[in-house]
Amino acid sequence: MLVLKRQDGEAIQINDNIKLIVHVQPGQKIKIAVSAPKDIPVLRQELTEQPVNQP
């Protein structure tokens, strides 16, 4: 796993077509904007995990 530190407004570029932009506002949660082509699915991890069967 690669861990990078970014400040407000800075970005991380993945290949030529995906950009992650960090938005920080004091007293609020960090926001990450994702810029990617429409044919690349961008989902929160909890939406991709399989539900656990509970007895």
PDB file with SEQRES, HELIX, SHEET and CRYST1 records, atoms N, CA, C and O in Angstrom:
SEQRES   1 A   55  MET LEU VAL LEU LYS ARG GLN ASP GLY GLU ALA ILE GLN          
SEQRES   2 A   55  ILE ASN ASP ASN ILE LYS LEU ILE VAL HIS VAL GLN PRO          
SEQRES   3 A   55  GLY GLN LYS ILE LYS ILE ALA VAL SER ALA PRO LYS ASP          
SEQRES   4 A   55  ILE PRO VAL LEU ARG GLN GLU LEU THR GLU GLN PRO VAL          
SEQRES   5 A   55  ASN GLN PRO                                                  
HELIX    1 AA1 GLN A   45  THR A   48  1                                   4    
SHEET    1 AA1 3 ALA A  11  ILE A  14  0                                        
SHEET    2 AA1 3 ILE A  18  HIS A  23 -1                                        
SHEET    3 AA1 3 LYS A  31  SER A  35 -1                                        
CRYST1    1.000    1.000    1.000  90.00  90.00  90.00 P 1           1          
ATOM      1  N   MET A   1       0.854  -1.171   0.000  1.00  0.00           N  
ATOM      2  CA  MET A   1       0.000   0.000   0.000  1.00  0.00           C  
ATOM      3  C   MET A   1       0.900   1.234   0.000  1.00  0.00           C  
ATOM      4  O   MET A   1       1.883   1.301   0.739  1.00  0.00           O  
ATOM      5  N   LEU A   2       0.560   2.179  -0.814  1.00  0.00           N  
ATOM      6  CA  LEU A   2       1.267   3.452  -0.884  1.00  0.00           C  
ATOM      7  C   LEU A   2       0.507   4.480  -0.061  1.00  0.00           C  
ATOM      8  O   LEU A   2      -0.697   4.653  -0.246  1.00  0.00           O  
ATOM      9  N   VAL A   3       1.198   5.166   0.849  1.00  0.00           N  
ATOM     10  CA  VAL A   3       0.573   6.194   1.680  1.00  0.00           C  
ATOM     11  C   VAL A   3       1.221   7.530   1.340  1.00  0.00           C  
ATOM     12  O   VAL A   3       2.440   7.678   1.420  1.00  0.00           O  
ATOM     13  N   LEU A   4       0.395   8.499   0.961  1.00  0.00           N  
ATOM     14  CA  LEU A   4       0.891   9.820   0.587  1.00  0.00           C  
ATOM     15  C   LEU A   4       0.251  10.890   1.453  1.00  0.00           C  
ATOM     16  O   LEU A   4      -0.921  10.781   1.815  1.00  0.00           O  
ATOM     17  N   LYS A   5       1.004  11.911   1.784  1.00  0.00           N  
ATOM     18  CA  LYS A   5       0.449  13.066   2.490  1.00  0.00           C  
ATOM     19  C   LYS A   5       0.122  14.136   1.450  1.00  0.00           C  
ATOM     20  O   LYS A   5       0.932  14.428   0.569  1.00  0.00           O  
ATOM     21  N   ARG A   6      -1.048  14.702   1.561  1.00  0.00           N  
ATOM     22  CA  ARG A   6      -1.470  15.771   0.658  1.00  0.00           C  
ATOM     23  C   ARG A   6      -2.069  16.891   1.488  1.00  0.00           C  
ATOM     24  O   ARG A   6      -2.632  16.644   2.555  1.00  0.00           O  
ATOM     25  N   GLN A   7      -1.953  18.088   1.019  1.00  0.00           N  
ATOM     26  CA  GLN A   7      -2.571  19.230   1.671  1.00  0.00           C  
ATOM     27  C   GLN A   7      -3.783  19.660   0.855  1.00  0.00           C  
ATOM     28  O   GLN A   7      -4.001  19.181  -0.258  1.00  0.00           O  
ATOM     29  N   ASP A   8      -4.566  20.569   1.424  1.00  0.00           N  
ATOM     30  CA  ASP A   8      -5.781  21.041   0.759  1.00  0.00           C  
ATOM     31  C   ASP A   8      -5.476  21.514  -0.660  1.00  0.00           C  
ATOM     32  O   ASP A   8      -4.566  22.313  -0.882  1.00  0.00           O  
ATOM     33  N   GLY A   9      -6.247  21.010  -1.604  1.00  0.00           N  
ATOM     34  CA  GLY A   9      -6.102  21.414  -3.001  1.00  0.00           C  
ATOM     35  C   GLY A   9      -5.085  20.618  -3.781  1.00  0.00           C  
ATOM     36  O   GLY A   9      -5.046  20.716  -5.008  1.00  0.00           O  
ATOM     37  N   GLU A  10      -4.257  19.832  -3.113  1.00  0.00           N  
ATOM     38  CA  GLU A  10      -3.284  19.023  -3.830  1.00  0.00           C  
ATOM     39  C   GLU A  10      -3.959  17.764  -4.361  1.00  0.00           C  
ATOM     40  O   GLU A  10      -5.028  17.374  -3.891  1.00  0.00           O  
ATOM     41  N   ALA A  11      -3.327  17.141  -5.337  1.00  0.00           N  
ATOM     42  CA  ALA A  11      -3.954  16.003  -6.010  1.00  0.00           C  
ATOM     43  C   ALA A  11      -2.981  14.839  -6.138  1.00  0.00           C  
ATOM     44  O   ALA A  11      -1.769  14.988  -5.985  1.00  0.00           O  
ATOM     45  N   ILE A  12      -3.554  13.680  -6.423  1.00  0.00           N  
ATOM     46  CA  ILE A  12      -2.804  12.469  -6.747  1.00  0.00           C  
ATOM     47  C   ILE A  12      -3.280  12.031  -8.122  1.00  0.00           C  
ATOM     48  O   ILE A  12      -4.480  11.861  -8.337  1.00  0.00           O  
ATOM     49  N   GLN A  13      -2.355  11.847  -9.052  1.00  0.00           N  
ATOM     50  CA  GLN A  13      -2.681  11.445 -10.416  1.00  0.00           C  
ATOM     51  C   GLN A  13      -2.444   9.953 -10.567  1.00  0.00           C  
ATOM     52  O   GLN A  13      -1.379   9.458 -10.198  1.00  0.00           O  
ATOM     53  N   ILE A  14      -3.426   9.224 -11.108  1.00  0.00           N  
ATOM     54  CA  ILE A  14      -3.311   7.793 -11.375  1.00  0.00           C  
ATOM     55  C   ILE A  14      -3.460   7.596 -12.879  1.00  0.00           C  
ATOM     56  O   ILE A  14      -4.499   7.902 -13.463  1.00  0.00           O  
ATOM     57  N   ASN A  15      -2.408   7.082 -13.487  1.00  0.00           N  
ATOM     58  CA  ASN A  15      -2.346   6.974 -14.950  1.00  0.00           C  
ATOM     59  C   ASN A  15      -2.604   8.345 -15.561  1.00  0.00           C  
ATOM     60  O   ASN A  15      -2.318   9.369 -14.939  1.00  0.00           O  
ATOM     61  N   ASP A  16      -3.140   8.366 -16.768  1.00  0.00           N  
ATOM     62  CA  ASP A  16      -3.399   9.640 -17.439  1.00  0.00           C  
ATOM     63  C   ASP A  16      -4.817  10.140 -17.224  1.00  0.00           C  
ATOM     64  O   ASP A  16      -5.128  11.281 -17.567  1.00  0.00           O  
ATOM     65  N   ASN A  17      -5.698   9.290 -16.653  1.00  0.00           N  
ATOM     66  CA  ASN A  17      -7.108   9.650 -16.684  1.00  0.00           C  
ATOM     67  C   ASN A  17      -7.829   9.664 -15.336  1.00  0.00           C  
ATOM     68  O   ASN A  17      -9.045   9.853 -15.304  1.00  0.00           O  
ATOM     69  N   ILE A  18      -7.118   9.469 -14.223  1.00  0.00           N  
ATOM     70  CA  ILE A  18      -7.774   9.489 -12.913  1.00  0.00           C  
ATOM     71  C   ILE A  18      -7.020  10.448 -11.999  1.00  0.00           C  
ATOM     72  O   ILE A  18      -5.798  10.373 -11.869  1.00  0.00           O  
ATOM     73  N   LYS A  19      -7.765  11.347 -11.371  1.00  0.00           N  
ATOM     74  CA  LYS A  19      -7.164  12.308 -10.447  1.00  0.00           C  
ATOM     75  C   LYS A  19      -7.971  12.329  -9.159  1.00  0.00           C  
ATOM     76  O   LYS A  19      -9.199  12.406  -9.189  1.00  0.00           O  
ATOM     77  N   LEU A  20      -7.269  12.259  -8.013  1.00  0.00           N  
ATOM     78  CA  LEU A  20      -7.881  12.376  -6.699  1.00  0.00           C  
ATOM     79  C   LEU A  20      -7.458  13.725  -6.131  1.00  0.00           C  
ATOM     80  O   LEU A  20      -6.264  14.006  -6.028  1.00  0.00           O  
ATOM     81  N   ILE A  21      -8.428  14.563  -5.759  1.00  0.00           N  
ATOM     82  CA  ILE A  21      -8.145  15.898  -5.250  1.00  0.00           C  
ATOM     83  C   ILE A  21      -8.614  15.974  -3.799  1.00  0.00           C  
ATOM     84  O   ILE A  21      -9.745  15.602  -3.487  1.00  0.00           O  
ATOM     85  N   VAL A  22      -7.746  16.455  -2.922  1.00  0.00           N  
ATOM     86  CA  VAL A  22      -8.031  16.539  -1.492  1.00  0.00           C  
ATOM     87  C   VAL A  22      -8.620  17.908  -1.161  1.00  0.00           C  
ATOM     88  O   VAL A  22      -8.091  18.940  -1.574  1.00  0.00           O  
ATOM     89  N   HIS A  23      -9.729  17.903  -0.408  1.00  0.00           N  
ATOM     90  CA  HIS A  23     -10.363  19.134   0.067  1.00  0.00           C  
ATOM     91  C   HIS A  23     -10.475  19.046   1.586  1.00  0.00           C  
ATOM     92  O   HIS A  23     -11.095  18.126   2.120  1.00  0.00           O  
ATOM     93  N   VAL A  24      -9.867  20.013   2.274  1.00  0.00           N  
ATOM     94  CA  VAL A  24      -9.883  20.030   3.738  1.00  0.00           C  
ATOM     95  C   VAL A  24     -10.470  21.366   4.199  1.00  0.00           C  
ATOM     96  O   VAL A  24     -10.030  22.435   3.776  1.00  0.00           O  
ATOM     97  N   GLN A  25     -11.473  21.280   5.078  1.00  0.00           N  
ATOM     98  CA  GLN A  25     -12.030  22.474   5.690  1.00  0.00           C  
ATOM     99  C   GLN A  25     -11.914  22.291   7.199  1.00  0.00           C  
ATOM    100  O   GLN A  25     -12.305  21.251   7.727  1.00  0.00           O  
ATOM    101  N   PRO A  26     -11.378  23.294   7.901  1.00  0.00           N  
ATOM    102  CA  PRO A  26     -11.190  23.157   9.357  1.00  0.00           C  
ATOM    103  C   PRO A  26     -12.473  22.731  10.062  1.00  0.00           C  
ATOM    104  O   PRO A  26     -13.548  23.271   9.802  1.00  0.00           O  
ATOM    105  N   GLY A  27     -12.344  21.746  10.965  1.00  0.00           N  
ATOM    106  CA  GLY A  27     -13.476  21.282  11.747  1.00  0.00           C  
ATOM    107  C   GLY A  27     -14.400  20.331  11.016  1.00  0.00           C  
ATOM    108  O   GLY A  27     -15.422  19.928  11.570  1.00  0.00           O  
ATOM    109  N   GLN A  28     -14.071  19.961   9.790  1.00  0.00           N  
ATOM    110  CA  GLN A  28     -14.914  19.044   9.019  1.00  0.00           C  
ATOM    111  C   GLN A  28     -14.097  17.845   8.573  1.00  0.00           C  
ATOM    112  O   GLN A  28     -12.874  17.834   8.707  1.00  0.00           O  
ATOM    113  N   LYS A  29     -14.766  16.848   8.051  1.00  0.00           N  
ATOM    114  CA  LYS A  29     -14.082  15.674   7.532  1.00  0.00           C  
ATOM    115  C   LYS A  29     -13.350  16.032   6.244  1.00  0.00           C  
ATOM    116  O   LYS A  29     -13.699  16.995   5.561  1.00  0.00           O  
ATOM    117  N   ILE A  30     -12.346  15.252   5.931  1.00  0.00           N  
ATOM    118  CA  ILE A  30     -11.612  15.428   4.683  1.00  0.00           C  
ATOM    119  C   ILE A  30     -12.478  14.933   3.537  1.00  0.00           C  
ATOM    120  O   ILE A  30     -13.142  13.903   3.656  1.00  0.00           O  
ATOM    121  N   LYS A  31     -12.475  15.657   2.436  1.00  0.00           N  
ATOM    122  CA  LYS A  31     -13.229  15.243   1.252  1.00  0.00           C  
ATOM    123  C   LYS A  31     -12.235  14.930   0.141  1.00  0.00           C  
ATOM    124  O   LYS A  31     -11.215  15.602  -0.009  1.00  0.00           O  
ATOM    125  N   ILE A  32     -12.555  13.895  -0.634  1.00  0.00           N  
ATOM    126  CA  ILE A  32     -11.721  13.509  -1.765  1.00  0.00           C  
ATOM    127  C   ILE A  32     -12.584  13.557  -3.019  1.00  0.00           C  
ATOM    128  O   ILE A  32     -13.593  12.858  -3.120  1.00  0.00           O  
ATOM    129  N   ALA A  33     -12.180  14.381  -3.961  1.00  0.00           N  
ATOM    130  CA  ALA A  33     -12.882  14.465  -5.235  1.00  0.00           C  
ATOM    131  C   ALA A  33     -12.182  13.529  -6.215  1.00  0.00           C  
ATOM    132  O   ALA A  33     -10.953  13.490  -6.276  1.00  0.00           O  
ATOM    133  N   VAL A  34     -12.970  12.779  -6.979  1.00  0.00           N  
ATOM    134  CA  VAL A  34     -12.427  11.833  -7.947  1.00  0.00           C  
ATOM    135  C   VAL A  34     -12.824  12.288  -9.339  1.00  0.00           C  
ATOM    136  O   VAL A  34     -14.005  12.461  -9.637  1.00  0.00           O  
ATOM    137  N   SER A  35     -11.829  12.477 -10.182  1.00  0.00           N  
ATOM    138  CA  SER A  35     -12.068  12.819 -11.573  1.00  0.00           C  
ATOM    139  C   SER A  35     -11.610  11.634 -12.421  1.00  0.00           C  
ATOM    140  O   SER A  35     -10.418  11.338 -12.504  1.00  0.00           O  
ATOM    141  N   ALA A  36     -12.581  10.960 -13.052  1.00  0.00           N  
ATOM    142  CA  ALA A  36     -12.273   9.774 -13.853  1.00  0.00           C  
ATOM    143  C   ALA A  36     -13.254   9.696 -15.016  1.00  0.00           C  
ATOM    144  O   ALA A  36     -14.350  10.250 -14.936  1.00  0.00           O  
ATOM    145  N   PRO A  37     -12.876   9.017 -16.093  1.00  0.00           N  
ATOM    146  CA  PRO A  37     -13.808   8.833 -17.214  1.00  0.00           C  
ATOM    147  C   PRO A  37     -15.067   8.099 -16.762  1.00  0.00           C  
ATOM    148  O   PRO A  37     -15.025   7.307 -15.820  1.00  0.00           O  
ATOM    149  N   LYS A  38     -16.170   8.359 -17.428  1.00  0.00           N  
ATOM    150  CA  LYS A  38     -17.457   7.759 -17.053  1.00  0.00           C  
ATOM    151  C   LYS A  38     -17.461   6.241 -17.160  1.00  0.00           C  
ATOM    152  O   LYS A  38     -18.259   5.589 -16.487  1.00  0.00           O  
ATOM    153  N   ASP A  39     -16.583   5.652 -17.993  1.00  0.00           N  
ATOM    154  CA  ASP A  39     -16.574   4.197 -18.142  1.00  0.00           C  
ATOM    155  C   ASP A  39     -15.787   3.489 -17.026  1.00  0.00           C  
ATOM    156  O   ASP A  39     -15.709   2.260 -17.017  1.00  0.00           O  
ATOM    157  N   ILE A  40     -15.206   4.244 -16.093  1.00  0.00           N  
ATOM    158  CA  ILE A  40     -14.499   3.656 -14.960  1.00  0.00           C  
ATOM    159  C   ILE A  40     -15.378   3.793 -13.725  1.00  0.00           C  
ATOM    160  O   ILE A  40     -15.640   4.914 -13.290  1.00  0.00           O  
ATOM    161  N   PRO A  41     -15.844   2.682 -13.142  1.00  0.00           N  
ATOM    162  CA  PRO A  41     -16.692   2.780 -11.964  1.00  0.00           C  
ATOM    163  C   PRO A  41     -15.909   3.297 -10.753  1.00  0.00           C  
ATOM    164  O   PRO A  41     -14.785   2.864 -10.497  1.00  0.00           O  
ATOM    165  N   VAL A  42     -16.512   4.220 -10.022  1.00  0.00           N  
ATOM    166  CA  VAL A  42     -15.921   4.747  -8.793  1.00  0.00           C  
ATOM    167  C   VAL A  42     -16.954   4.541  -7.695  1.00  0.00           C  
ATOM    168  O   VAL A  42     -17.990   5.206  -7.671  1.00  0.00           O  
ATOM    169  N   LEU A  43     -16.664   3.612  -6.783  1.00  0.00           N  
ATOM    170  CA  LEU A  43     -17.604   3.258  -5.722  1.00  0.00           C  
ATOM    171  C   LEU A  43     -16.914   3.304  -4.364  1.00  0.00           C  
ATOM    172  O   LEU A  43     -15.710   3.067  -4.265  1.00  0.00           O  
ATOM    173  N   ARG A  44     -17.673   3.609  -3.325  1.00  0.00           N  
ATOM    174  CA  ARG A  44     -17.157   3.480  -1.966  1.00  0.00           C  
ATOM    175  C   ARG A  44     -16.944   1.991  -1.687  1.00  0.00           C  
ATOM    176  O   ARG A  44     -17.696   1.147  -2.173  1.00  0.00           O  
ATOM    177  N   GLN A  45     -15.921   1.682  -0.905  1.00  0.00           N  
ATOM    178  CA  GLN A  45     -15.574   0.283  -0.652  1.00  0.00           C  
ATOM    179  C   GLN A  45     -16.731  -0.496  -0.054  1.00  0.00           C  
ATOM    180  O   GLN A  45     -16.943  -1.652  -0.420  1.00  0.00           O  
ATOM    181  N   GLU A  46     -17.492   0.114   0.867  1.00  0.00           N  
ATOM    182  CA  GLU A  46     -18.575  -0.633   1.509  1.00  0.00           C  
ATOM    183  C   GLU A  46     -19.662  -1.057   0.508  1.00  0.00           C  
ATOM    184  O   GLU A  46     -20.439  -1.966   0.797  1.00  0.00           O  
ATOM    185  N   LEU A  47     -19.721  -0.422  -0.639  1.00  0.00           N  
ATOM    186  CA  LEU A  47     -20.699  -0.818  -1.656  1.00  0.00           C  
ATOM    187  C   LEU A  47     -20.215  -1.989  -2.504  1.00  0.00           C  
ATOM    188  O   LEU A  47     -21.006  -2.614  -3.210  1.00  0.00           O  
ATOM    189  N   THR A  48     -18.923  -2.287  -2.438  1.00  0.00           N  
ATOM    190  CA  THR A  48     -18.377  -3.390  -3.228  1.00  0.00           C  
ATOM    191  C   THR A  48     -18.192  -4.665  -2.423  1.00  0.00           C  
ATOM    192  O   THR A  48     -17.938  -5.730  -2.985  1.00  0.00           O  
ATOM    193  N   GLU A  49     -18.320  -4.553  -1.096  1.00  0.00           N  
ATOM    194  CA  GLU A  49     -18.139  -5.730  -0.237  1.00  0.00           C  
ATOM    195  C   GLU A  49     -19.389  -6.593  -0.245  1.00  0.00           C  
ATOM    196  O   GLU A  49     -20.506  -6.085  -0.337  1.00  0.00           O  
ATOM    197  N   GLN A  50     -19.193  -7.900  -0.149  1.00  0.00           N  
ATOM    198  CA  GLN A  50     -20.298  -8.831  -0.116  1.00  0.00           C  
ATOM    199  C   GLN A  50     -20.942  -8.785   1.271  1.00  0.00           C  
ATOM    200  O   GLN A  50     -20.227  -8.761   2.272  1.00  0.00           O  
ATOM    201  N   PRO A  51     -22.270  -8.773   1.353  1.00  0.00           N  
ATOM    202  CA  PRO A  51     -22.920  -8.782   2.678  1.00  0.00           C  
ATOM    203  C   PRO A  51     -22.624 -10.091   3.407  1.00  0.00           C  
ATOM    204  O   PRO A  51     -22.527 -11.149   2.786  1.00  0.00           O  
ATOM    205  N   VAL A  52     -22.484 -10.008   4.713  1.00  0.00           N  
ATOM    206  CA  VAL A  52     -22.211 -11.176   5.535  1.00  0.00           C  
ATOM    207  C   VAL A  52     -23.546 -11.774   5.966  1.00  0.00           C  
ATOM    208  O   VAL A  52     -24.402 -11.069   6.500  1.00  0.00           O  
ATOM    209  N   ASN A  53     -23.722 -13.069   5.734  1.00  0.00           N  
ATOM    210  CA  ASN A  53     -24.939 -13.747   6.163  1.00  0.00           C  
ATOM    211  C   ASN A  53     -24.921 -13.874   7.673  1.00  0.00           C  
ATOM    212  O   ASN A  53     -23.977 -14.413   8.252  1.00  0.00           O  
ATOM    213  N   GLN A  54     -25.962 -13.378   8.301  1.00  0.00           N  
ATOM    214  CA  GLN A  54     -26.040 -13.462   9.753  1.00  0.00           C  
ATOM    215  C   GLN A  54     -27.115 -14.460  10.137  1.00  0.00           C  
ATOM    216  O   GLN A  54     -28.200 -14.464   9.554  1.00  0.00           O  
ATOM    217  N   PRO A  55     -26.815 -15.322  11.133  1.00  0.00           N  
ATOM    218  CA  PRO A  55     -27.778 -16.365  11.533  1.00  0.00           C  
ATOM    219  C   PRO A  55     -29.017 -15.786  12.172  1.00  0.00           C  
ATOM    220  O   PRO A  55     -29.917 -16.530  12.560  1.00  0.00           O  
TER     221      PRO A  55                                                      
END                                                                             
